[in-house]
Amino acid sequence: MADLTAYLGLFAAAFAAATLVPAQSEAVLVGLLLGGSLSPVTLLWVATLGNVLGSLVNWLLGRSIERLRHKRWFPASEQQLEKAQRRYHRYGRWSLLLSWVPIIGDPLTVIAGTLREPLWSFLLLVTLAKGGRYLLLASVTLGWL
């Protein structure tokens, strides 16, 4: 039961960290890896799945954001949104390989949804980016490198 709780906690932390909610999944993953009682491969899969699904929520929010952008309470100005869209157009879908980067990654996944990035390419690039980050972190933590 404790194993399931640990995996669910990691999933929740990774999911929250990928949304616009401030959270830290790397510390949870490293702590569980150093604990040594759980499968590192399973931990990597759980963290990656949670983080990618959190990014998918951002993408879905981005898909519906256009109809809300003119509301007074909208969190970004028209200029901020247009600037982000211009940057995304400039670098294209490959910018999603930076979706793991703190501060810029979460808004990037929202903009990808706003600009109607196809789901298949979104999931592929975000999974590569986020899974790669967790793999590198686990490799350093466990001395695989």
N, C-alpha and C positions, 0 to 999 in steps of 0.2 A: 504494500500500500504506500509506503514511503517513496518507493521508486516512482510510482504513478504520480504522486504529489509533486515530486521534483520535476518530472517531465512536464506536467501541466503548468507548474510555476514558470519553467523556462519558456514554454510556449506562450504563456500570457505576457511575460516580459518582452519576448521578441515581437509579439504582435503589437503590443502597446508602443514599443520603441519605433516601429515602422510607421505609426500613425503620427498625427501632429501632437500627440500627447508626449510630454517629455518623460522618457524612461530610458533605462540603461540595461540592455540585454547582455552585453559583453561581460560585465562583471558577474552576472548570474552564471553564464556559460563557463567562465574560467573557474569560478568557485566549485561548480559541479564536476568539472574536469579534474580539478585538483583533489576533490574528495575521493576519486578513484573507484567508487563503488558502482558507477553507472557506465554503460557502454558509450565510449566516445563517438562512435559512428551514429548511434541512435540520438545522442545529444546534438550532433551536427544536423541530422535530419529534422529533428524537432525544432531547433532554433531557426533553421532555414525556412521550414514550412510556416512557422508563426510569423516570421519577418516578411516573407513574400505575401502571405494572406493579409497582413496589415497594410502592405503597399497596395494590394488590390483594393482595399477599402478606399485608400486615397485616390486611386484611379477611378473608381466608381463615383466618388464625390466630384472629381474633376469632370466626369461625363455630365453631371447634372448642374454644374456650377454656372454655366452660361445663362441659364434662366434666372439666376439669383444675383448676378453681378451688379445689377442696377438698384438693388435694395440698399437702403440707407445704412443698415447694420452690417453690410458685407465687410469682412475683415481686411480686404485689400482694395486699394484705390484702383480706378480704371487704368491709371498710368503704370502702377506696379504690375498689374495683370498683363498688360500689353508688353511691358518690358520683359517679363518672364517668358511670354509666348514668343517674342522675337528671338530671345536667346535659345529657346528650345528649337525653333526653326533653323537657327544658324548652325547648331551642332547636330540636330536631328536625333533620331532614336538612339544613337550610340551614346548620347549623354546619359542614358539610363544606366550605363555601366558605372556611373558615379552615384547611383541611388543609395549606396551604403554610406556615403559621406555625411557626417553629422551636419545639421543645419540646412544644407542644400538638398539633401536626398529626398526628404519627405515632400517639400514643395515641388520638386522635380516630378515626382510620381503623380501629384495632383495635376500639374500642367500637362503631363502626358495624356491623362484622361480628358482634360479640357480640349486638347488638340486632336482627340480621337485616334490616338496611337492604337493600332490593332492589338487585341488582347494577346494573340499568340506571340508577337514580338515583345510586347511589354513583359509577359511572364518569362520568356526565355532570357532576356537581358537582365531583368531584375533578379531572377534566380541565380544566374551566373555571378552577378555582382555580390549579392548578399551571401550566397553559399560560399563563394571564394573568400570573402572576408572572414567568415566563421572558420573555414578550413585553415586559413593562414593563422588565425588566432589560436586554434587548437594545436596546430603544428608547432608553434612557438611555445605554447604552454606545456605541451607534453614532450618537447624535445625531439619531434619528428624531423625537424630540419637540421 
